[in-house]
Amino acid sequence: MARSMIFSLLILAVIATFQINSYSQDTEATIIVEPKAMIAGSEVYLKDLAKIEVSNGLSLEEIENVHICDAAEPGFSKTLHIGYIKSRVRQQGIKIELIDWKGSDRTVIETRATRLSSQDIYSHIQKLLISQIKERYSVDEPNIHIKAVNEIRPAILPSGEANIRIEPVYSDSVSGVMPLSIIISVNSKDYEKRTILIEVKISREVITTAKDLGKNEIIQPTDLKISFIDIKGFPDVFLQKDELIGKRLKRMVSENTIITRDMVEEIPLINKGDMVTIVIDSPAFRITAQGKSREDGIYGQSIRVENASSSKEILCQVIGEKTVKVFFPY
């Protein structure tokens, strides 16, 4: 009886050893599925969600690069069950019977994201705008006020180095409420573009009128004053009184008006119909003649002049009061 029992135990041991050896020979890889995984790209591969070991027969690189699915959007996740993972491995020509599957029966795969809060975006816009305004208008930062009109939503972006640049929708926008185009890029690649409304106020000392002034009036020092105001919509303002004194108004303006460059003009040294002296200069001689101006002209301007002797119309440059110059030879 004892002998029979010992013999039976030996037989069982041999069978068990044979089964273990047989199992070891049939298994060519071990895949341990992680319960959670974090990825940075747009595709999910087997290596992203599992630890993989191979013995012989199967290629580690081939198994690692089995495509499982597209990744979730940045900041979101996907849940995959082991059955789906196995089916994807089988579909790409690998016998799942040769794999020892271990670990979790499902995995949650999250796509890594770069997050920009509303404040992050606003602060960046504010910094860029202030820099541009300071460069264009020579205004101190405390005199520049920027406010978002509508809500700025946060941005959830792919993992990487995020950057923001701004572009005005209308290139002539200076201040006030204006649309602004925001381009958000990741690793130098544009990812998102949106338009927001921004209110800009630029306060500075500018020249305004001290009283009502009429059309064609010559501006005098007492006609002007310095005012500290918001220059909304006035890109070509004057900052010094000397820039305006002696110029002629092209239209009537009321008191406290900001004077811009399109409101004034230089006083012509020559008026249409004036008799002028025509000067012809050359290295060898100088000739003068009389002529009649066919149009108004300020210093340095080219105007048409009719020669009094020949009645020939010539193009001259204004060089002084009632004096024009023709470049020799004409």
MOWO-V659955 format. One record per residue. N is the residue number from 1. RES is the residue in one small letter. PSI is psi in radians with two decimals (none if undefined). D_FIRST is the distance of its C-alpha to the first C-alpha in Angstrom with 1 decimal. Layout:
{{N/RES/PSI/D_FIRST} {N/RES/PSI/D_FIRST}}
//
This chain:
{{1/m/-0.81/0.0} {2/a/-0.70/3.8} {3/r/-0.71/5.3} {4/s/-0.70/5.1} {5/m/-0.75/6.3} {6/i/-0.74/8.8} {7/f/-0.71/9.9} {8/s/-0.71/10.7} {9/l/-0.69/12.6} {10/l/-0.74/14.5} {11/i/-0.77/15.5} {12/l/-0.69/16.8} {13/a/-0.73/18.7} {14/v/-0.76/20.3} {15/i/-0.76/21.4} {16/a/-0.75/22.9} {17/t/-0.70/24.7} {18/f/-0.71/26.1} {19/q/-0.71/27.3} {20/i/-0.81/29.0} {21/n/-0.70/30.6} {22/s/-0.73/31.7} {23/y/-0.76/33.2} {24/s/-0.64/35.0} {25/q/-0.57/36.5} {26/d/-0.44/37.8} {27/t/2.13/39.5} {28/e/-0.12/42.9} {29/a/2.67/44.5} {30/t/2.22/43.9} {31/i/2.13/46.6} {32/i/1.89/46.8} {33/v/2.22/49.3} {34/e/2.55/51.6} {35/p/-0.49/52.5} {36/k/2.59/56.1} {37/a/2.62/58.3} {38/m/2.25/62.0} {39/i/2.83/63.9} {40/a/-0.34/67.5} {41/g/-2.93/68.1} {42/s/-0.05/68.6} {43/e/2.61/65.4} {44/v/2.21/61.7} {45/y/2.83/59.3} {46/l/-0.64/55.5} {47/k/-0.35/56.0} {48/d/-0.42/58.0} {49/l/0.06/55.2} {50/a/2.72/52.0} {51/k/2.34/50.6} {52/i/2.31/49.5} {53/e/2.39/47.2} {54/v/2.62/46.6} {55/s/-1.31/44.4} {56/n/2.78/45.6} {57/g/-0.93/47.1} {58/l/2.61/49.0} {59/s/2.20/52.4} {60/l/-0.77/52.6} {61/e/-0.70/56.3} {62/e/-0.75/55.8} {63/i/-0.75/53.3} {64/e/-0.64/55.5} {65/n/0.34/58.5} {66/v/2.13/57.1} {67/h/2.17/59.9} {68/i/-0.90/58.6} {69/c/3.04/61.9} {70/d/2.57/65.3} {71/a/2.78/65.6} {72/a/2.89/67.0} {73/e/2.66/70.6} {74/p/2.31/71.2} {75/g/-0.09/70.1} {76/f/3.04/67.9} {77/s/2.86/64.2} {78/k/2.51/61.8} {79/t/2.19/58.3} {80/l/2.35/55.9} {81/h/2.72/52.5} {82/i/-0.60/49.6} {83/g/-0.73/49.7} {84/y/-0.72/53.4} {85/i/-0.79/52.6} {86/k/-0.69/49.9} {87/s/-0.64/52.3} {88/r/-0.64/55.0} {89/v/-0.76/52.7} {90/r/-0.71/51.6} {91/q/-0.37/55.3} {92/q/0.40/56.1} {93/g/0.27/53.7} {94/i/2.30/50.7} {95/k/1.96/47.2} {96/i/-0.28/45.9} {97/e/-0.36/42.3} {98/l/0.07/42.5} {99/i/2.36/43.3} {100/d/1.91/41.1} {101/w/2.21/43.2} {102/k/3.09/43.1} {103/g/-2.62/45.4} {104/s/2.62/47.6} {105/d/0.00/47.6} {106/r/2.75/51.5} {107/t/2.50/54.2} {108/v/2.08/57.7} {109/i/2.00/60.1} {110/e/2.44/63.5} {111/t/2.12/66.5} {112/r/2.51/68.2} {113/a/2.65/71.8} {114/t/2.20/75.0} {115/r/2.25/76.8} {116/l/2.08/80.5} {117/s/2.92/81.7} {118/s/-0.70/85.0} {119/q/-0.67/86.5} {120/d/-0.82/85.3} {121/i/-0.80/87.0} {122/y/-0.78/90.2} {123/s/-0.68/90.5} {124/h/-0.76/90.2} {125/i/-0.80/92.8} {126/q/-0.79/95.1} {127/k/-0.77/94.9} {128/l/-0.77/95.7} {129/l/-0.77/98.6} {130/i/-0.73/100.2} {131/s/-0.75/100.0} {132/q/-0.74/101.7} {133/i/-0.73/104.4} {134/k/-0.71/105.2} {135/e/-0.66/105.7} {136/r/-0.65/107.8} {137/y/0.02/110.0} {138/s/0.81/110.0} {139/v/2.48/109.0} {140/d/2.59/107.3} {141/e/-0.71/103.8} {142/p/-0.32/104.8} {143/n/0.14/107.2} {144/i/2.14/104.5} {145/h/2.15/102.6} {146/i/2.35/99.7} {147/k/2.40/97.9} {148/a/2.23/95.4} {149/v/-0.79/96.8} {150/n/2.94/93.6} {151/e/2.38/90.0} {152/i/1.99/88.2} {153/r/2.61/84.6} {154/p/2.88/81.9} {155/a/2.29/80.4} {156/i/2.02/76.7} {157/l/2.85/76.5} {158/p/2.75/74.0} {159/s/2.35/72.9} {160/g/-2.98/75.5} {161/e/1.98/79.0} {162/a/2.54/81.1} {163/n/2.60/84.9} {164/i/2.36/87.7} {165/r/2.74/91.1} {166/i/2.60/93.9} {167/e/2.23/96.6} {168/p/2.43/99.5} {169/v/-0.66/99.7} {170/y/2.10/103.5} {171/s/-0.38/104.8} {172/d/0.07/108.0} {173/s/2.30/106.2} {174/v/-0.91/107.2} {175/s/-3.08/106.5} {176/g/-2.87/106.1} {177/v/2.17/103.2} {178/m/2.56/101.8} {179/p/2.52/98.7} {180/l/2.27/96.6} {181/s/2.22/94.0} {182/i/2.21/90.8} {183/i/2.09/88.6} {184/i/2.19/85.2} {185/s/2.72/83.4} {186/v/2.17/80.0} {187/n/0.78/79.8} {188/s/0.17/83.3} {189/k/2.17/82.4} {190/d/2.26/84.1} {191/y/-0.64/81.7} {192/e/2.44/83.8} {193/k/2.32/87.4} {194/r/2.82/89.1} {195/t/2.30/92.6} {196/i/2.87/93.5} {197/l/2.27/96.8} {198/i/2.38/98.1} {199/e/2.19/101.3} {200/v/2.27/103.1} {201/k/2.22/106.2} {202/i/1.98/108.1} {203/s/2.34/110.8} {204/r/2.97/113.4} {205/e/2.14/117.1} {206/v/2.90/119.0} {207/i/2.23/122.6} {208/t/2.95/124.0} {209/t/2.44/127.4} {210/a/-0.18/129.5} {211/k/3.05/131.7} {212/d/2.42/132.3} {213/l/2.54/133.4} {214/g/2.89/135.0} {215/k/2.43/134.4} {216/n/0.13/136.0} {217/e/2.43/136.5} {218/i/2.19/136.2} {219/i/2.25/133.6} {220/q/2.82/135.1} {221/p/-0.64/133.3} {222/t/-0.16/134.2} {223/d/-0.16/132.5} {224/l/2.71/129.0} {225/k/2.88/126.6} {226/i/2.24/123.1} {227/s/2.52/120.5} {228/f/1.81/116.8} {229/i/2.98/115.1} {230/d/2.17/112.2} {231/i/0.54/113.1} {232/k/2.17/111.1} {233/g/0.16/112.2} {234/f/1.42/114.7} {235/p/-0.46/113.3} {236/d/1.04/116.7} {237/v/2.88/118.2} {238/f/2.42/120.8} {239/l/-0.29/119.9} {240/q/2.43/123.3} {241/k/-0.63/126.7} {242/d/-0.45/128.3} {243/e/-0.37/126.3} {244/l/-0.51/128.2} {245/i/2.25/131.7} {246/g/-0.18/134.2} {247/k/2.84/132.1} {248/r/2.37/133.3} {249/l/2.40/131.5} {250/k/-0.21/130.7} {251/r/2.95/130.5} {252/m/2.43/131.3} {253/v/2.62/128.8} {254/s/2.98/128.7} {255/e/2.57/128.2} {256/n/0.36/124.7} {257/t/2.36/123.7} {258/i/2.17/121.3} {259/i/2.18/123.2} {260/t/2.93/121.2} {261/r/-0.42/122.3} {262/d/-0.07/123.0} {263/m/-0.26/125.6} {264/v/2.87/128.0} {265/e/2.75/129.8} {266/e/2.60/131.9} {267/i/2.19/135.6} {268/p/2.37/137.1} {269/l/-0.33/139.4} {270/i/2.35/141.0} {271/n/2.71/141.5} {272/k/2.26/142.0} {273/g/-0.18/145.7} {274/d/2.53/146.4} {275/m/2.27/148.6} {276/v/2.82/146.6} {277/t/2.17/147.2} {278/i/2.18/145.3} {279/v/2.27/144.6} {280/i/2.04/143.8} {281/d/2.48/142.5} {282/s/2.93/142.1} {283/p/-0.42/142.1} {284/a/-0.46/145.7} {285/f/3.00/147.4} {286/r/2.24/147.1} {287/i/2.45/148.7} {288/t/2.63/149.1} {289/a/2.92/150.0} {290/q/2.57/150.2} {291/g/3.07/147.9} {292/k/2.22/146.8} {293/s/2.38/143.2} {294/r/-0.06/141.5} {295/e/2.88/138.8} {296/d/2.69/137.7} {297/g/2.38/136.1} {298/i/3.02/134.5} {299/y/2.27/134.3} {300/g/-0.18/132.4} {301/q/2.57/132.2} {302/s/2.29/133.4} {303/i/2.85/136.1} {304/r/2.30/138.5} {305/v/2.40/142.2} {306/e/2.11/145.2} {307/n/2.22/147.6} {308/a/-0.52/151.1} {309/s/-0.80/152.9} {310/s/-0.20/150.8} {311/s/0.25/149.2} {312/k/2.36/146.0} {313/e/2.24/142.8} {314/i/2.77/140.6} {315/l/2.17/137.4} {316/c/2.88/137.9} {317/q/2.34/136.0} {318/v/2.11/137.3} {319/i/-0.08/138.0} {320/g/-3.11/140.3} {321/e/2.12/142.5} {322/k/0.49/144.4} {323/t/2.30/143.3} {324/v/2.83/141.0} {325/k/2.40/140.1} {326/v/2.30/139.8} {327/f/2.25/137.8} {328/f/2.44/139.9} {329/p/2.72/140.2} {330/y/none/140.1}}
//
